C-alpha cells in the first residue's frame, strides 16, 4: 500500500513490512497542520490492523528538523477569530500522541534536527527514539503564552531532579546528550548513518514475524558527544537548588541570588516569557508528577490549552515571535505578581466542553 498527500507521506512496501511515515513540509520545518494530524491518525489506525506492517518509522523531509511544532501562523489566524479550530487541533493531536505511546507495533522516531513542541508529541512517546548531532530539542511553549503540552509536561516532570522544571519554565533548548539524559530519547546515531539505519530497519522487518527494531537501532547507535560544562548534568547543583522552590517568585529569587552566570541567564529567559504561562507551567509540572499515566497528563494539558485560548497571551506570543517577529510581547498580566493563585487554578480546573477524556 502506498498513499501520499502533500504534507505527509505514508509509504508501505509490502516486501519489507516497514511503514514509513514522513512529515513533508520542509520549508515550514515540517510544522503540523490539522490535516497532517488527521492523516497521521488514519494511517496509524490502518497500519495497526494491517498484518503486513511489522514496524513504523517516523522521519521528516529535509535536513533542518523532524518537526518544529504546530503551524503557528495558522494557529494565530484561528485564535484571533475565536479559536474553535485550534481546540479541535489540540484534541486530535493529543489523541495521536496517546496512540503513538500505546501503538501495538514497534514505532521508531528519528528526531534529527529541530524537534520541538508538537514534534516532541509525535516522537518522544515512541517505543524507540533516536537523536543525532543535529538534534535541537525543546518544549518552548512559555515563550508564546502556552504551557508544555503533547505529553511534554509528563516528560519534563520525569526528567532528573529539577531539569524538566528548568526547561519548561525557560523554554530552553537542549542537544542530543541532554535529550538522552532527560528521557526524551533512547539512542544517538550520527546523521550520516541514518540512511544505513533505515535500510537495516527495512531488512529487519522483511519476512520477519518478530522484528526487533530496538535491537537494530542499538546496533547502529554510538555514545552521544558530551554536552560539556554547559550541559544539564554539569549544571544540576544550581538547577536543583533553585527550581525546587514552591513558587515562581522564589525560583526567580534563587536564580538571581545564586551567583551562577548560567542561573542569571535562566532568570532572564524566564522573565521574558508569559508570566501566566510560567506560573501555570510550574503548577502543571508539579501535578504531572502525581498523575498516573500519559493519558491523565494529556487530559490536564487539554484543559490548560483550552483555557489559554480564552486569554490574550497565546495570540500575543505568536504575534511577537512568529508574525511580526519583534520579540517584544506585551503580556497581560505583565508581571508575575499580577498572576493570582485563582487564575492559575482556573487553568487547571475541569471545564465543561473542554475535557479530552483519555484517562
N, C-alpha and C positions, 0 to 999 in steps of 0.2 A: 504494500500500500504506500502511495506517495501523495501527499497533499501539500500544496504550497499557497500561501497568501502573501501579500506584500510585506507584512510586518512580522510574521512568524513563519518559519519553515519547519514542517513536521514530516520527516522522511524515515521510512522503514524499508530496508532491504531485507526481504524475507529470507535471503540466503545466510545472513549473519545474525538476525534476531536482535539487533541493536536499534532502538528507536532514537533518532537524532532530533532533538528539539533545539532550534536555532533562532534566537532573537535577532531580528533583521531590520533594525533602524540605525545603522552605523553613524549617520550624520547627526542623529539625536542621542548618541551614546546608548542606543537601544532602549531608550526610556519607554515606559509602559503606557499604552492606551487601554481603554476598556475593551476594545476589540481584541487586543493581544491577550488579555486575561481570559476572555471568553474562548478564544482559540486554544490556548494552553489547556484550559479545563476540559474542553470537549475532546482534545487529542489524548490527554492523560486518561480520561474515562474510557475512551475506545481502546487504548493500548492495554489498560488493566484487564480488559476482557479478551484480548487477542492473544491466543496461545503462541503465536509466532514471536511476540515481543518477550524477550528474556531479560532485558535491561534497558534503561533510558539514560541518555547523556544530554545535559543542557550546556550549550555554548552560546556565544554571541558573535555576530558578524563584525569584522574589523578588529584592529589590534588595540583600540583605546579602552575598551572595557566590556564586561559582560552586560551590565545594566546600571545606569546612573540613577534609577528610581522611576517614579511616576513622571508622566509628561506634565511638567508644572505649568507650562503655558496653557495647555488645555484645561488644567485644573483651575487656574486663575480665572479664565473666562467663565467657567461654570460657577465657581464660588462667588464671584461678583454678581451673578444673576440668580442666586438662590441656593445653589449647591446640591440640588437633587441628584445630578449626575455623579458628583463626587461621592455622595453617600452610597450610591449603587456600585460605584467603582470599588470603594473600600470593602463593601460587603462581599463582592465576588472575589476580590483579591485575597482577602483574609481566608476565605474558604479554600482557595487554591493553595495557600500556604499550609493549611491544615492537611490538605490532601497529599501534598508532597511529603510531609513529615510521616504520614502513615501509608505511603504508597506500597502496594503489595509486591512490587518488583524492585530490584536494585536501581537506585536513582543516583546518578553521578553528576555533580555540578562543577563546572570549570570556571572558577572565579578569577579569570585572567583580566588584568587591568582594573578600571574603576568599577567597583561593585558596592553600591550604596542603596539605602532605603529599600524600595521595592525590589531591587536586585538581590538584597540580602534575603528577603522573604522567599524568593524563588530558589535560592541556592543554599543558604546556611541551615536549612532544616532537612537537607538531603541526606541520604544514607552515607554517601562518600563525597567529601568536599575538598576541592583542590585549589591552592593558591600558587601563583608564580611570582617571579621577581618584579613583575609589573603590577601586582595587585595593590589596590588602594581601597581599603575597607572602611566604611563609616555608616553610622546612623546619624545623619546631620539635621534631623527634624527641628530641633530647638532653634536653629538658625532661621527657619522660615515660619515660626509660630505654631509648630505642631510638636507632638511628642513621639518618641520612638514607637513604631508600630510594626506590622507584618511579623509579629512574634519577636521583634528585636528587643523588646523590654525583657523577655524571658532570657534571651542570650546574654544581655548586659547584666541582668540580675545574678546570673550564674557564673559570671567571669570571676577570676581570682580576686579576693579581697574587695576593694572598692574601685577596681579598674573600670568596671562597667558603669559605675556612677560617674566617674570622671569623663568617660567617653560620651555618655548620654547627655550630661548637662552642658558640656562644652561643644559637642558636635565634632570633636577632633577625629582626624583620620589616622589609621594605622596601616602598617605594611604587613608582609606575609608572616614574619616571625611573631608579631604581636597578635595577628589573627589566629595563629595556631595556639598561642598562649591563652587567649581569651575564649577558646572554644567555638570560634566562627568557622574553622577549617580543620581538616584532618591531615592533609599531606601537602608537601611542597614539591612541585615539578617545574623545572625551568621551562619557560615558554617555547624554547627551541625544540623541546622533546614532546610537545603536545601532539603534533601530527603522528608521531610514532606511538604515543599512548593511545590515541583514538583508534589507530589501526589495530593495536593489540587488544583493545576492548572489543572491537568487532570480531576479531578471531576467537576471542574467549567465549563469545556467545554463539558462534556459528555451530549449529548442530548440537549444542550442549543442553542438557536438562538441568544442570546445576551450576550455571555460570556464577563465577565469583569475581565481579568487577573490583571489589575491595582489594583482593589479592593482586590483581593485575595492576591497579594503581600503586599499591605499596611497592611492587617490584620496580616501578619506574620512579619512585619518589627519592628525594635526597634531603639531607638536613637543610633547613632554611638558613640563609645568611643571617647572622646575628643582627638584632636591632641596635646593638651597641648601647652606649651610655644614655642615649635619649629614649630608649625603648621602655615599655611599661615595666618590665622585670627590674630594670635598674632604678626605676622611679617609685617603686612600690612603697617605700617608707613614708614619703610625704603624701602620696596619694591616699594610702590607707588612713593615715592620721587625720588628714583634712576632710576627706569625704565621709568619714564615719559619723560626722555631726548629724543632728536630727533636723536641722533647718538649713535652707539655702543661705540665709544670712550668716549663720555660724560657719558654714563651709567657706564662704567668701572671706570671712574674717581670718580664718585659719590659713587660707591660701596666701592672703596678703601679708600676714604676720610671720610666715614660715621662714622668710629669708632665702627661699629657694627660687632662683630665676624662672625655672620651669613652672613653679606654682604660681608665680605672678603672671606668667603668660596665660595659664589656665584661667586665672581670675579675670583677665581681660577678655578672653573668649566668652566666658560665662556672662559677663556684664553686657556683651554685645548682642546676646540672644534674647528672645522674648521672655520677659520676667514671668509672665503667666505660664508659658510652656516649660520653663526651667523648674518652677515650683511644682507644677503638675507632674513633670517627669520624675522628680525625686520621690513624690508620693507613689507614683505608679511603679517605680522600680522596687521600692520597699515592699509594696503589696505583692508584686510579682514573685518575690522570694518565697511567699507563703502559698501561692496558688498551686494547685496540684498537677496542672497539665498545660500544654501549649494551648489547647482549646480554651481553657479558662482565661489564659492571658489574652488571647485574641478577642474573647468576649469583652474583657476590660478595655482593650485598646480600641475596639469599635465604639464603645460608649464615649471614650475620650475624644476620638477623632470626630465623631458626630457633634459633640459639644463644641469642639474647636470651630466647626463650620458656622456656629451661631455667633462667634465673636469676630473682632476685626483683625486679629494678628496674623492669621493664615494668609488672607489676601494681601495684607501689607508686607509680610515677609517675602512672599513670592514676587511681589512687585519690586521690592528693593533688590533682591538677589538675582532675579531672572528677567523681569520685564524691563524696567528702567536701568537696572544694574548700577544704581547709585550707591549701593551698600550702606544706605542710611535709613533703615526702617524706623518709622515713628510708632513705637509700640504703645498699646493702650490696655492697661495702665503702663506708664513709662518706667516705674521703679518697682523693685522687689517689695518694698514696704507697702505699696498700694495694693498688692495682691493678697487678699484676705484668705484665711483658712476656709471660710464659707465658699469662696469662689473655687478653690481647689477641690473641695468636696463636691461641688456641682459637677465637675468634670467626671468624677469617679462614680457618681450615683447612677443607679439604673434609670433609664429614660424610656417611657412608653414610645414604641415605634422605632427605637434606636437600640434594639437588642439583637445580637447576632445569633445567640442560642446554640453555640457549638458544644459547650461543655455539658 
